C-alpha cells in the first residue's frame, strides 16, 4: 500500500487504530464517518514484517519473533463525500477525538473493494482468516468488485493488460477490470499502446 502525505486529495482512505491507546478515535470514526471496520486480534508477525522492521531500524532485530501475536488493532476503510487531505483526516481525529494520530497513519485507498475484503483477509493466503461477520458498517455500502478503483491503480492495471486482438476486446477488458473511466478518458493513448503492442507482435512474427 502507498503512503501519501498531503497531496493529492482523495475520497477514500485506510488506516489502523489501536484500542490500547486510540479508543477515542475508534469510537469517533465509527460514529461520524462513512466507514467499514474490523478488529484483528489474531494476527501474527511474519517474515515480511521482519524485513520491514529491519529496514526501518537499521537492521536491528525487533522485540518480537516471527509467529508472535500482534497487538489487537482495528482496520478502517473510510469514504468521504468530498475529497480530503490525509493530514486533514488525521487532524480531525486529533482535535475531535483528542487522540494522537500521525498524518502518515492515514493512507489513501487506491482500491475500495480490495481494502474492504482485506478486513477479513479474504485474499491473504498467509494471514489468519477472519469470518466476514466481524466487519462493522456505518453508512457504508459494501463495494462491488471493481468499485472505487483510483486512476493510479487503473493505469497500473492497464499496463499489465493482456494482448487483446482488437480495440473492442481491449475496451471489454478495461470495463471488466474496473478500468473503464481511465480507458474512456485516455482512449487515444490506450489505443496507441494497443496498436504498438499489435505491431510488435506482427514484427516478431515476421522474424520467424
N, C-alpha and C positions, 0 to 999 in steps of 0.2 A: 504494500500500500504506500502511496506517495504522500509525504508530509508537505504542507504548504503553510506559509505564514499569513500575510495579509492579502495576497493577490494570487489569482483573481477571485472575484466573488463567486459564491455558489449557492444553490438552493438546498443541497443535502450534504450532511456531514456524518462522520462516525467518530466515536470516542469511547474511552473506557474509564469508568469511575470505580472507586474502591469504598465499599461500605465502612471499612475500618476508619477512614478519615474524611470521606466525602459524602456521607449520607444525606446531608442537607441538599447538596447539588443533585443527587439521585432523585430525591423527592421532588425537587423543583422541576426537573426536566419531565418527569412522569406527569406532573400536574399541568404544566404550562405549554409544553411544546408537542407538536405532532411527531410521534416517535414510536419505535418498537424497541424492546429491550429484552435482555436475558441475563440472569445471574449464572455465572460459571463458577462452580465450586469444586469441580473435579478435574480441572486442567492440571497437567504436569509439565515440567520443563523438559525440552527435548534438545537434540543436538543443534538445531538451528538457533535456539535461544542461547546456547553456549557460545556459538560463533558470534552472535550479535553482542553478547556481553563482553567477550574478549576484544572485539573490535572497538567497542565504546570505552573500554577501560585499559587500553594499552597492553592487552594480552594477559591481564591478571585473571586469576580464577575467581569465579563467583562464590558467594557464601552458601550456595545450594548445589546439589548434584542433579544430573540428568535423571528424571524419574520422580524427583521430589514434587510434592503438591504445591501449586501456586496459591497465592492469597486469593480468597473469593473476590470476584470483580464483576461489574455489570457492563456489558457491551450495549451501546446505544446506536441506533440508526435514526437520524432526525431529518425531517424535511420541512422547510420553511416556504411560505407563500411568496416571499420576496427574497431576493439574493442578499446574502450577508457575508461579511468577512469572518474568517475563523477567529481572529483576535476579538471581534465584537461579540461572538458567541461566548468565548471564554470570559470576557469582561462582564457580561450579564450574569454569568454564574457566580463570579466573584462578588459582584455588587448585590445581587438579589438573593442568592443562596448563602452569602457570606462564607464562601468556601474557597480554598486555594485550588485553582485550576490554571495550569500554564497555557499560554497561547498555542504551543506546539502540541499539546494534548488533543487539540481539535483538528481533525483531518478531513479534507474534502472527500466526499464519497463519489467515486467515479462510476460505480455500477450499483444501483439501488438493489437490484434483485440479488446479486452475489453477496452484498453486505447483509441483506436480510436473512438469507439461508445460512450465512455464517453463524447466525445467532444460535443455531443448534449443530453447527459443524457438518452440515449435510454433505458438502463436497470435500471434506478434510479427512483423508484416509488415515492419517497418523495421529489424529486427535480424538479425544473422548467424544462419543456420540451421545448428545443430549436428546431428550424427547422434544419434538416441536411444540408440545404443550407448555413448555417453560416460557415461551415468548409472551410478553405482555404488550398490549397496544393501547395507545391513547390518540384518538383522532387520526389514525394511520391505517390506510388500507394496504394489505399485503400486496406487493408489486407483482406484476406479470413478469415472465422470464426476461423479456427484453426491454423492460420499463426502466426509466431513469438511468440510461447509459449516457455518460458525458461525451462531448465531441472528441475529447482527447482519447478516450477508450475506443470510440468508434473508429477513429483514424488508425489506432494501433491494431485493431481487429482487422480492418480492411487491408492493411499492409500484409497481413497473413492470409489474404483471401485465396481460395483455390484458383486454378487456371480454368476460368469459365470459357465456354465455347462461343458465347455471343453476349452482346450487351444486355439482352433480355435476361439471360441466365445470371449475369452479374447483378442486375437490378433485383432479381428474385432473391439471390443470396444475401444482398445487403438488407433487404426487408426482413428476411427470416432471421437474421443475426443481429437485429437491433441497430443497424447502421443506416437506416433509410434517410434520416434527416441529413446526415453528413453526405451521403451519396447524392441526394437531390440538390443540396446546397452547392456542392462542388462537382456537379455532373461532368463537366468538360475535363476536369483534372483526372477523375477516376476513369473516364473513357479513354483518355490518353495513356494512362498507366496500363489499362487493359489491352489497348492496341499495341503498346510496346511489348507487353508480355506475349501476345499472339505472334507478333513479328519475330520475337526472339525464338519462339518455338519453331516458326517456319524456317528461320535461318539455320537453326540447329538441324532441322530435318534435311535441308539442302546439303548439309555437310556429309550426310550418310551415303 
